Amino acid sequence: MKLTAPVPGGPCWIELSTSDLPAAKSFYTALFGWRCETDPREEAGGYTMAHLGDDRVAALSPVYRPGQPPAWTVSFAVDDADAATRRATSAGGSLLAGPMDVFEEGRFAVLADPSGAVFSLWQGRAFAGADLFNAPGTLGWTELVTPEREPALAFYPGVLGWTVKASDTYPQWGIGEEDFGGLLTMDENVPSDVPPHWLAYIAVADVDATAATAQSGGGDLLMPSTDIAGGRRIAVVRDPQGAAFGIYQAPDAG
């Protein structure tokens, strides 16, 4: 993606909710070289920051309620979480949690768009979001997978001010001219039990090698390594607890 830092409306953070935090830490450390540090405060609930060197790039945490499926969530930066939440619910979205403060770090809300795809809003204070994007082991692209293309093309620009690069097959989201994601319309090739969702793509130096490492660590390939337009190579992985994410070749790799 063209964004290289958190900006209002753009993706700023990715967070895994998992049913087995120690196992997830081990899996992702082996996969991306992350250094994971769990907040020792009881009220933090096991929230764990993933670092590359000194850069904060993602988070892992236990699921918030019993039976919640493990999943990655994409957060989008906003200047005012309460106002953005009101815009989202007025446009047909559903509020799932918040808005609420997170220590001195910021304020967030968790919502679902009109199709049910879950995302978060983040109003940064002490913490703006990821320190690094697009490098191996960091967020490099976001993708909305939904059966409801036209409602999504109206909802997100209205709530978050996105621009849309029009396409019959794969519209792309942006802030001004800075693209950061796309919209994939679900069709008959998508299993019926897959709900609408946001898919975070993490950049890697070698898609095939990373996919092999994921499999050897207990993960599954939902989509094997594939070449796409623009010379990119991608794959979609499901971790051992069931959370899906994408990988793609980092811009300066290969």
LOLUM-632648 format. One record per residue: x, y, z of N, C-alpha, C in turn. Coordinates in steps of 0.05 Angstrom, whole numbers. Atoms other than C-alpha are relative to their C-alpha. Layout:
R    n.px    n.py    n.pz   ca.px   ca.py   ca.pz    c.px    c.py    c.pz
R       X       Y       Z       X       Y       Z       X       Y       Z
...
***
This chain:
R    n.px    n.py    n.pz   ca.px   ca.py   ca.pz    c.px    c.py    c.pz
R      17     -24       0       0       0       0      18      25       0
R     -15     -25       3      22      72     -12       3      14      27
R      -2     -13     -27       9      95      60      24     -12      14
R     -24       9     -15      72      91     103      -2       7      30
R       4      -7     -28      44     118     169     -30       3       5
R      28      -4      -6     -23     124     205      -9      28      -8
R      13     -25       7     -67     178     175     -29      -2       4
R      29       3      -4    -140     195     188     -14     -14     -23
R      14      16      20    -183     145     152      14     -24      -9
R     -15      22      10    -127      98     136       4     -23      20
R      -6      22     -19    -109      30     166      23       8      18
R     -22      -8     -19     -66      40     228      10     -23      17
R      -7      21     -19     -64     -26     265     -14     -26      -7
R      13      26       2     -79    -100     262       3     -15      26
R       0      13     -27     -97    -142     322     -13     -28      -3
R      10      27       0    -107    -217     330     -14      -6      27
R      14      12     -24    -159    -245     379       2     -30      -4
R      -5      29       3    -140    -317     392      -8     -16      24
R       8      18     -21    -162    -376     433      24     -12      15
R     -24      11     -13     -90    -396     450      23      20      -4
R     -19     -21       3     -45    -336     461      29     -11      -1
R     -28      10       2      20    -375     477       6     -13     -27
R      -5      14      25      12    -418     415       1      20     -23
R       0     -21      21      -4    -357     371      26      15       1
R     -26     -14      -2      58    -321     397      22     -16     -12
R     -21      18      11     101    -381     379      -3      -2     -31
R       5       3      29      69    -388     309       9      25     -15
R      -6     -25      15      76    -315     289      29       9       4
R     -28      -5      -4     145    -307     319      16     -15     -21
R     -14      17      20     169    -365     275      -5      10     -28
R       8      -7      27     132    -338     215      11      27      -9
R      -7     -27       8     149    -264     216      24      12      15
R     -22     -11     -15     206    -257     265      -8      21      21
R       9     -20     -19     164    -217     313      11      -6      28
R      -6       1     -29     185    -203     385     -25       8      15
R      26      -5     -13     122    -208     428       4       7      30
R      -1      -9     -28     115    -171     494     -28       3      11
R      27      -1     -12      54    -182     538      -1      21      22
R       4     -20     -20      29    -124     580      -5     -14      27
R       3      15     -25      37    -148     653     -23       9      17
R      22     -10     -17     -20    -106     680     -25     -18      -3
R      23      18       0     -80    -149     699     -22      12     -17
R      22     -12      14    -128     -99     669       5       1     -31
R      -6       1      29     -93    -106     601      -9     -26     -12
R      12      24       9    -121    -176     596      17     -17     -19
R     -17      16      17     -60    -208     564       8      13     -27
R      -6     -13      25     -53    -156     509      30       0      -6
R     -27       5       7      11    -170     472       8      16     -25
R     -11     -15      23      51    -123     426      20     -17     -15
R     -19      13      17      88    -153     368      18      22     -12
R     -19     -19       9     152    -117     349      18     -13     -22
R     -23       6      17     203    -118     292      21      19       8
R     -19     -19     -12     264     -90     325     -14      16      21
R      14     -18     -19     237     -30     363     -27       9     -11
R      25      -9      12     178     -20     316     -23     -18       8
R      25      14      -7     108     -39     340     -15      -4     -26
R      12       6      26      74     -74     282     -28     -14       1
R      25      14      -3      14    -114     309      -5      -7      29
R       6       9     -27     -20    -141     371     -14     -27       0
R      14      26      -4     -45    -208     397     -13       2      28
R      14       0     -26     -95    -218     453     -19     -24       1
R      20      21      -2    -141    -271     481     -27       9     -11
R      27      -7       9    -211    -274     453     -15      13      24
R      13     -16     -20    -257    -227     491     -23     -15      14
R      23      15     -12    -314    -277     503       1     -29      -8
R      -1      29       8    -322    -353     503     -15      -4     -26
R      13       7      25    -339    -381     436       6      19     -23
R      -7     -19      21    -312    -320     397      20     -13     -18
R     -19      12      18    -277    -345     335      25      17      -2
R     -25     -15       4    -203    -326     329      -1      15     -27
R       1     -16      25    -194    -271     277      19      24       3
R     -14     -25       2    -151    -213     255     -20      22      -5
R      17     -24       4    -183    -144     259      18      23      -9
R     -13     -24      11    -162     -83     219     -12      25      14
R       9     -26     -12    -165     -15     255       6      23     -19
R      -3     -23      17    -174      50     218       1      25      18
R      -5     -23     -17    -149     116     247     -22      21      -5
R      19     -21       1    -199     171     263       8      22      19
R      -5     -22     -19    -195     239     296     -18       0      24
R      20       1     -21    -257     227     337     -16     -26      -2
R      13      26       1    -280     156     352     -30       1       3
R      29      -2      -5    -348     177     378     -14      11     -24
R      13     -11      24    -364     219     317       0     -20     -23
R      -2      20      22    -340     166     269     -19     -24       5
R      19      21      -6    -382     114     306     -28       8      -6
R      27     -10       6    -443     157     299      -5       0     -30
R       3       1      29    -430     164     224      -4     -29     -10
R       2      28       8    -421      88     218     -28     -11       6
R      26      11      -8    -485      70     255     -23      14     -16
R      21     -14      15    -525     123     218       0     -10     -29
R      -1      10      28    -501      93     152      -7     -30      -2
R       9      28       1    -525      23     171      19     -20      13
R     -18      17     -15    -466      -4     211     -10      -7      27
R       8       8     -27    -472     -39     278      23       3      19
R     -20      -4     -20    -435     -21     341       2     -26      17
R      -4      25     -15    -405     -83     374      13       5      28
R     -13      -7     -25    -362     -50     429      10      28      -1
R     -11     -27      -2    -344      19     454     -21      21      -9
R     -28      -9      -2    -327      73     442      10      -1      29
R     -12       1     -27    -280      65     502      29       7      -1
R     -28      -8      -2    -213      90     526      17     -25       7
R     -20      21      -6    -151      45     529      23      14      13
R     -20     -14     -16    -109      73     585       4      28     -12
R      -6     -26      12     -74     136     558       5      -3     -30
R      -9       5      27     -62     103     490     -19      11     -21
R      19      -9      20    -126     122     454     -29      -8       7
R      28       7      -4    -200     109     445      -9     -16     -25
R       6      17      23    -231      55     402     -29      -9       1
R      26      12       2    -296      24     378       2     -23     -20
R       2      22      18    -311     -42     344     -27      -1     -13
R      25      -1      14    -364     -43     290      -1     -21     -22
R       3      17      24    -392     -85     234     -13      18     -21
R      12     -15      22    -409     -55     166     -27     -12      -7
R      27      10       5    -478     -66     136      -1     -30      -9
R      -1      28       7    -456    -134     109       8     -19      22
R      -9      16     -23    -428    -157     176      30      -1       3
R     -29       0      -2    -354    -147     163       9      17      23
R      -8     -14     -25    -320    -127     229      26      16      -5
R     -23     -17       1    -270     -70     235       0      17      25
R      -2     -18     -24    -245     -22     289       7      28      -9
R      -8     -28       2    -238      53     295      19       6      23
R     -19      -7     -21    -178      80     332       6      30       0
R      -7     -28      -4    -170     150     358      25       1      17
R     -25       2     -14     -97     153     376       6      24      18
R      -9     -21     -18     -70     192     434      30      -5       5
R     -28       6      -4      -4     166     463       9     -20     -21
R      -7      20      20      -6     110     411     -16       5     -25
R      13      -6      25     -21     128     339      -6     -24     -17
R       3      24      16     -14      59     309      27     -12      -7
R     -24      14       7      38      16     275      23      20      -7
R     -23     -17       6     108      45     270      12      -5     -27
R     -12       8      26     124      10     204     -21     -14     -17
R      17      14      20      85     -12     142      17      -9     -24
R     -10       8      26     101     -49      78      26     -15       0
R     -25      16      -2     166     -81     102      -7     -29       8
R       6      28      -8     170    -157     112      -7      -2      29
R      10       3     -27     131    -175     174     -19      21      10
R      18     -22      -7      86    -114     173     -24       1     -18
R      24      -4      17      18     -94     146       7      13     -26
R      -5     -12      26      20     -81      72     -24       4     -18
R      24      -3      17     -51     -85      45     -24      -9      17
R      25       9     -13    -123     -92      69     -21      -5     -21
R      19       8      20    -180    -125      33     -27      -6      13
R      28       6      -8    -255    -124      45     -11     -22     -18
R      12      22      15    -286    -190      24     -30      -1       8
R      28      -4      -6    -361    -180      19     -17      -7     -24
R      18       4      23    -421    -201     -24     -14      26      -8
R      15     -24       4    -448    -130     -20      18      23      -9
R     -19     -19      12    -404     -89     -66     -10      29       1
R      10     -28       3    -447     -27     -78      -5      13      28
R       2     -12     -26    -467     -16      -5      27       7      13
R     -26      -5     -12    -394     -22      16      13      25     -13
R     -12     -23      14    -373      29     -37     -12      26       8
R      13     -24     -11    -422      78      -6       7       3      29
R      -3      -2     -29    -411      61      67      27      11       8
R     -27      -8     -10    -336      68      76       9      28      -8
R      -6     -28       6    -325     132      37     -16      20      16
R      16     -18     -16    -383     163      75       9       1      29
R      -8       1     -28    -357     141     143      29      10       4
R     -28      -5      -5    -282     148     134      13      18     -22
R     -10     -19      19    -274     194      74      19     -13     -21
R     -18      14      20    -241     142      28      -6       9     -28
R       4      -1      29    -231     151     -46      -1     -28     -10
R       3      26      13    -246      94     -93      11       1     -28
R     -10       3      27    -206      74    -154     -19     -20     -13
R      21      17      11    -262      46    -197      11     -23     -16
R      -7      23      15    -257     -23    -226     -24     -19       0
R      21      20       1    -307     -75    -250       6     -25      16
R      -7      25     -14    -268    -130    -215      12       4      27
R     -14      -4     -26    -227    -100    -158       4      29       6
R      -3     -28      -7    -241     -29    -135      21       2      23
R     -21      -4     -21    -185       0     -91      -7      24      17
R       5     -21     -20    -192      41     -28      25      18       2
R     -23     -18      -4    -149     103     -17      -7      23      18
R       2     -27     -12    -137     167      21      13      19     -19
R     -11     -15      22    -129     217     -34      10     -19     -22
R     -12      18      20     -82     183     -83      15     -23      12
R     -15      20     -14     -53     137     -31     -17     -25       5
R      16      24      -2     -84      68     -42      11     -18      23
R      -8      17     -22     -83      20      17     -16     -27       1
R      15      24      -1    -133     -35       1     -19      -3     -24
R      18       5      22    -186     -65     -44     -25     -14      10
R      26      13      -6    -255     -96     -47      -2     -24     -18
R       3      25      14    -263    -169     -67     -29      -8       4
R      28       8      -2    -335    -188     -83      -2     -30       2
R       4      29      -4    -354    -257     -57     -18     -11     -21
R      17      13      20    -382    -304    -109      -3     -29       7
R       6      28      -5    -400    -377    -116      25     -17       7
R     -24      15      -6    -327    -397    -109       8       2      30
R      -6      -4     -28    -326    -373     -36     -19     -19      16
R      18      18     -15    -352    -427      13     -22      16      15
R      24     -13     -11    -421    -410      40       3       7      30
R      -3      -5     -28    -397    -412     112      21      22       6
R     -19     -22      -4    -346    -356     102     -15      26       1
R      15     -25      -2    -375    -290     128      15      23     -13
R     -15     -24       9    -359    -221     101      21       7      21
R     -22      -6     -19    -293    -198     131      21      18     -12
R     -24     -14       9    -232    -155     127      24     -19       3
R     -23      18       1    -169    -192     108      26      18       0
R     -26     -15      -2    -101    -163     130      21     -16     -15
R     -23      13      14     -43    -178      83      26      11      13
R     -25      -6     -13      25    -180     116      22      -5     -21
R     -22       2      19      86    -167      72      21     -20       9
R     -21      19      -6     139    -221      68      21       2     -23
R     -21       0      21     205    -229      30      -4     -22     -20
R       3      23      17     186    -297       1     -27     -14       7
R      27      11      -5     113    -319      -4       1     -30       3
R       0      29       0     128    -392     -19      13     -10      25
R     -13      10     -24     177    -400      38     -16       6      25
R      16      -7     -23     131    -364      87     -24     -19       1
R      23      19       1      72    -408      65       9     -28      10
R     -11      26     -10     115    -470      77       5       0      30
R      -5      -2     -29     135    -445     146     -26      -1      15
R      26       0     -13      62    -432     163     -11     -29       1
R      10      27       0      43    -503     143      15     -18      19
R     -15      16     -18     100    -534     181      -5       7      29
R       7      -9     -27      77    -494     242     -28      -6       8
R      27       8      -6       7    -523     239     -22      17     -14
R      19     -16      14     -26    -471     194     -10     -14     -26
R      11      10      25     -68    -485     131       1      21     -21
R       2     -19      22     -66    -453      63     -28       0     -11
R      26      -3      12    -134    -427      44       1       7     -29
R      -6      -5      28    -105    -401     -21      30      -4      -4
R     -29       5       4     -38    -429     -45      13      24     -14
R     -15     -21      12      16    -383     -70      -8       4     -30
R      12      -6      27     -11    -348    -133      11      26     -10
R      -9     -25      13      15    -295    -181     -25      16      -8
R      23     -17       7     -32    -236    -191      11      23     -17
R      -8     -22      17     -32    -174    -235      19      19      15
R     -19     -18     -12      24    -125    -223      26     -14       9
R     -24      14      -8      76    -179    -212       2      -9      29
R       1       8     -28      55    -194    -141      -6     -30       3
R       6      28      -6      52    -263    -110     -13       0      28
R      14      -1     -25       3    -276     -53      -9     -28       8
R      13      24     -11     -26    -331      -9     -17       8      23
R      17      -4     -23     -79    -336      44       3     -23      19
R      -7      20     -20     -64    -373     109     -20       0      22
R      16       2     -24    -105    -398     167      18     -10      22
R     -18       8     -21     -66    -402     232     -11     -24      15
R      10      24     -13     -72    -463     278     -25       3      17
R      24      -5     -16    -127    -430     319     -24       7     -18
R      22      -5      18    -168    -412     257      -2      28     -12
R       1     -28      10    -152    -338     243      13       1     -28
R     -10      -2      27    -142    -321     169      15      26      -4
R     -15     -24       8     -92    -271     140      13      -6     -27
R     -14       3      25     -58    -258      74      29       6       3
R     -28      -7       2      15    -255      56       5       8     -29
R      -7      -8      28      46    -220      -5      28       9       0
R     -28      -7       4     114    -205     -32       4      30       5
R      -5     -28      -6     141    -141      -2      11      15     -25
R      -7     -15      25     153     -85     -54      29      -2      -8
R     -29       0       7     229     -88     -49      12     -28       1
R     -10      27      -2     234    -164     -45      -4     -14     -27
R       2      16      24     248    -209    -105       2      17     -25
***
